[in-house]
Each structure stands twice: as C-alpha cells, then as structure tokens.
Amino acid sequence: MQLTVIIPTYNEAENLPKLVSVLFALPVQGLKILVVDDNSPDGTGELAEELVRASAGRMAVLHRAGKLGLGSAYIQGFRSALEAGAEAIGQMDADFSHPPEKIPVILEALNTCDIAIGSRYVPGGSVDVDWPAWRKGLSAFANFYARTILSMPLRDVTGGFRFYRREALGAMPLDCIRTNGYAFQVETAYVAYLLGFTFKEIPIYFADRRWGTSKMSFSIQREAARRVWQMLYEHRRLKRKG
C-alpha cells in the first residue's frame, strides 16, 4: 500500500529534517512525504526543497503564499496526494507530538477499516506526562465536548494523527469542509462518520513538542468550540454511503 504522509508546516525548520529522517527510516515500503508550507519566515520551505532534492523522488513540497491555515493546507495536500495515486494518505504534525514509530501499526489497521487514528483517549493512549493538570483537562474536555454534541463514538475526535484509505478520502466531499483551524480535525471525522466510513483507534502517547513554538491559543480553542455547533447544522443532510 503506497503511503503519502502530509505534513503542514509553519516555522518548523528545527523539526522537519529530523522528522523526514525518521520517517524514511521506517519499515514502510513506498512511503512518500508531502510537505505543505505556508511561506514560513524561518526558511522551512527552502529547507524542504533541499530535502526534496536528496529524497530520490520520495518527497515533494507545496509552497503557499502565506499563513493560509491548517485546514486548507490539508485539503490541498489531500488532493495532491490523490492525484498522484497514493493508496493511503496520512496526516501528522511536524513537531514529533505524533509518534512516527506508530505509523506501521496504524497503516496495518487500514487493512480492516477505512480510517485509522492515533488516539490519546483509548486504553493505552495518553498525553504528555509533563502537561499541567489544566492542559490535560482542557484537552480531554475538548474531545468530550465535540463528540457529545456531534454524537460520535470516536474517543479522539480532535487529534490530527490520521490515515485514510484512498477510497474513503476520495469519496469525502472536501469542498464542503470549511473549517480552517484546529477544528478541521473534528469536521473531517464528523463528515467521515456521517458517510458511514469505519474507524479504528490505535493508542498513542502524545508528547509535547521538543523544538519550536506551539501554534495553539485560547482564541483558536474558542473558535473550535463555536465551529462544532455550525458543523451540526451544515452537514445535517449528509447520508451514509451505500
């Protein structure tokens, strides 16, 4: 199964070379990397081009005009990967919060489901042990809030460590997914759930970033909470496949 891993970047020059090296060392035949860079001021885009030249055709980069948002970065990456013939498409952060070593296990799960998720909130999963109690509580509540309002059985609806079978992602109405912030993860999961696609959640340890600066803020979290209610209305007519 040819896998393309999509990595959106904004100021990830410290992390990207390390992550690319780890990904290419995984025992996953045919793994490719697609970086979607939002014109990072720290030179991440230029560094990605250097990595592309050294990748022997296993890596590509999409350069965007500015900081256009996480959701649109993934949508553009999804379309590019599908057009290039990827059989499986993965998404992950560039900051090592998502454990690359779990990719072979998650990819294996795609043999028996449509979408496999690296999950913090199933048995065996967890978040960074050094997170303060308020941050752990906020993350857990955000998941509870979204999955309760949207009536989803998934335990980790806000996580961004996901892998799709080509058939599932290609059948999703990407034009109808309007969230551009971190609630993009919630909306894509909700749309896939409404369409009847099957999920598996694989436990992961979600570590805090080791290098660089987090993009999360209170305003982002507030916007995500508001968007959940809009999704409930906007996708009310979506029907299960088949």
matplotlib code that plots the C-alpha trace (Angstrom):
import matplotlib.pyplot as plt

x = [0.0, 1.7, 1.5, 1.8, 2.3, 1.2, 2.9, 1.7, 4.5, 4.8, 8.2, 9.3, 12.9, 14.1, 11.8, 11.4, 14.9, 14.7, 11.2, 11.9, 14.9, 12.8, 10.0, 12.3, 13.9, 10.5, 9.9, 7.2, 7.8, 7.0, 6.4, 6.4, 6.3, 4.3, 5.1, 2.7, 4.5, 2.8, 5.7, 7.5, 9.6, 12.2, 13.1, 11.2, 10.1, 13.6, 14.9, 12.1, 13.3, 16.8, 15.3, 13.3, 16.5, 18.1, 15.0, 15.3, 11.7, 10.2, 9.3, 7.6, 6.7, 3.8, 4.6, 1.7, 1.6, 1.3, -0.2, -3.4, -4.4, -4.3, -7.5, -6.7, -3.2, -4.6, -7.2, -4.6, -2.4, -5.2, -6.0, -2.4, -1.8, -4.9, -4.0, -0.5, -2.1, -1.5, -3.3, -3.2, -2.9, -1.7, -1.6, 0.6, 2.2, 5.8, 6.8, 7.1, 3.9, 2.7, 5.0, 6.3, 7.1, 3.4, 2.8, 3.4, 0.8, -1.7, -1.1, -1.7, -5.0, -6.1, -6.4, -9.6, -11.0, -11.4, -9.7, -7.1, -6.5, -3.6, -5.7, -4.8, -8.1, -8.4, -6.9, -3.2, -3.2, -2.1, -0.9, 2.4, 3.2, 4.6, 1.5, -0.1, -3.5, -5.4, -4.0, -4.8, -8.3, -8.8, -7.8, -10.0, -12.9, -12.5, -12.9, -15.8, -17.5, -17.1, -18.0, -21.0, -22.5, -21.9, -22.9, -19.7, -18.4, -14.8, -12.7, -10.2, -12.0, -9.6, -6.4, -4.5, -2.6, -4.9, -4.6, -7.2, -7.7, -7.7, -11.3, -12.6, -10.7, -11.6, -15.3, -15.4, -16.8, -13.7, -15.4, -17.9, -15.3, -15.0, -13.1, -9.6, -8.4, -7.8, -11.5, -10.7, -9.9, -13.3, -15.1, -13.3, -14.0, -17.7, -18.1, -16.5, -18.7, -21.9, -20.9, -20.6, -16.8, -15.3, -12.7, -10.0, -8.3, -4.7, -3.4, -0.5, 1.5, 1.0, 4.3, 4.7, 6.8, 10.6, 11.6, 9.9, 6.8, 3.2, 0.6, -2.3, -4.0, -7.2, -8.8, -8.2, -9.9, -12.8, -13.3, -13.2, -15.9, -18.2, -17.5, -18.7, -22.3, -22.1, -20.9, -24.0, -26.2, -24.0, -23.8, -27.3, -28.1, -25.1, -26.1, -24.3, -22.7, -24.4]
y = [0.0, 3.2, 5.7, 9.5, 11.4, 15.0, 17.4, 21.0, 23.4, 26.9, 27.7, 24.1, 24.3, 22.8, 19.8, 19.0, 17.5, 15.2, 14.1, 13.4, 11.3, 9.2, 8.7, 7.4, 5.0, 3.3, -0.2, 1.1, 0.3, 3.1, 5.8, 9.3, 12.7, 15.8, 19.0, 21.9, 25.0, 28.3, 30.6, 30.1, 33.1, 30.7, 29.1, 25.9, 25.9, 26.3, 23.6, 21.3, 21.9, 20.7, 17.6, 17.0, 17.1, 14.5, 12.2, 10.4, 11.2, 10.2, 13.7, 16.8, 20.3, 22.6, 26.3, 28.6, 32.3, 32.9, 31.5, 30.2, 27.8, 24.2, 23.1, 24.4, 23.0, 19.5, 19.9, 20.9, 18.1, 15.5, 16.5, 16.4, 13.0, 11.6, 13.0, 11.4, 8.0, 7.4, 4.3, 5.6, 9.1, 10.1, 13.4, 14.3, 17.3, 18.2, 18.7, 15.0, 15.2, 12.3, 9.2, 8.2, 4.7, 4.0, 4.5, 0.8, -0.3, 2.3, 1.5, -2.2, -1.2, 0.2, -3.4, -3.7, -0.2, 3.0, 5.4, 4.6, 7.2, 7.5, 8.0, 9.6, 8.6, 4.8, 2.4, 2.5, 6.1, 9.1, 12.7, 14.2, 13.4, 16.8, 18.7, 20.6, 19.4, 22.3, 21.4, 17.7, 18.7, 21.1, 18.5, 15.8, 18.2, 19.4, 15.8, 15.2, 18.4, 17.7, 14.0, 14.6, 17.4, 15.5, 12.1, 10.4, 7.2, 8.1, 8.8, 11.1, 13.4, 16.4, 14.5, 15.0, 11.7, 10.0, 7.7, 7.2, 4.6, 6.2, 5.1, 6.8, 10.1, 10.2, 9.8, 12.6, 16.0, 18.0, 21.2, 21.0, 21.0, 24.7, 24.7, 26.1, 26.0, 23.1, 22.1, 20.9, 17.5, 17.4, 18.3, 15.7, 13.0, 14.0, 14.0, 10.6, 9.3, 10.6, 8.9, 5.6, 5.0, 2.7, 3.7, 2.1, 4.0, 2.9, 4.1, 6.6, 8.7, 12.3, 14.1, 17.9, 19.4, 19.3, 22.1, 25.3, 27.1, 25.8, 27.5, 26.8, 29.7, 30.4, 32.2, 29.1, 26.9, 29.3, 29.3, 25.5, 25.3, 27.6, 25.6, 22.4, 23.7, 25.0, 21.6, 20.0, 22.3, 22.4, 18.6, 17.7, 16.4, 14.1, 10.5, 7.2, 5.6, 2.6]
z = [0.0, -1.2, 1.6, 1.3, 4.7, 4.6, 6.9, 7.1, 8.2, 9.5, 11.2, 11.6, 10.4, 13.6, 13.4, 9.7, 8.8, 11.9, 11.2, 7.5, 8.5, 11.0, 8.5, 5.8, 8.2, 9.0, 7.7, 5.3, 1.7, -0.7, 1.9, 0.5, 2.2, 1.1, 2.9, 2.6, 3.8, 4.5, 3.5, 6.8, 7.8, 9.3, 5.9, 6.4, 2.7, 1.4, 3.8, 2.5, -1.1, 0.0, 1.5, -1.7, -3.8, -1.5, -1.4, -4.7, -5.7, -2.3, -1.2, -2.5, -1.2, -1.9, -1.3, -0.4, -0.4, 3.3, 6.5, 5.0, 7.7, 8.7, 7.1, 3.7, 3.9, 4.4, 1.7, -0.8, 0.4, 0.2, -3.4, -4.5, -2.9, -4.5, -7.9, -7.5, -7.0, -3.2, -1.9, 1.7, 2.9, 6.3, 8.2, 11.1, 12.8, 12.2, 15.9, 17.0, 19.1, 16.9, 17.3, 13.9, 15.1, 15.4, 11.6, 10.6, 13.2, 12.1, 8.5, 9.2, 10.8, 7.4, 6.1, 8.2, 8.3, 6.2, 8.6, 11.3, 14.1, 16.5, 19.6, 23.0, 24.6, 24.1, 26.6, 26.3, 24.9, 26.9, 26.7, 27.8, 31.4, 32.0, 30.9, 33.8, 35.1, 33.4, 30.0, 30.3, 31.5, 28.6, 26.0, 27.5, 27.7, 24.1, 23.0, 25.2, 24.1, 20.4, 20.3, 22.6, 20.6, 17.3, 18.7, 17.5, 19.1, 18.5, 21.6, 20.0, 17.6, 17.8, 17.1, 13.9, 13.5, 10.9, 8.0, 5.3, 2.6, -0.8, -1.4, 1.8, 1.4, -2.3, -1.5, 1.0, -0.1, 0.6, -0.8, 2.0, 4.8, 5.7, 8.9, 8.5, 12.1, 14.5, 14.5, 10.9, 12.6, 14.2, 11.0, 8.8, 11.4, 11.6, 7.8, 7.5, 10.4, 8.7, 5.5, 7.3, 7.0, 9.5, 12.1, 14.3, 17.1, 17.8, 21.2, 21.1, 23.6, 22.6, 23.5, 23.8, 21.1, 21.7, 19.4, 18.2, 19.4, 19.7, 17.5, 19.9, 21.6, 23.6, 20.6, 18.5, 21.1, 21.4, 17.6, 17.6, 20.2, 18.1, 14.9, 16.4, 16.5, 13.0, 11.7, 13.2, 11.1, 7.9, 7.5, 8.5, 5.0, 4.6, 4.1, 4.8, 1.8, 0.3]

ax = plt.figure().add_subplot(projection="3d")
ax.plot(x, y, z, "-o")
ax.set_aspect("equal")
plt.show()
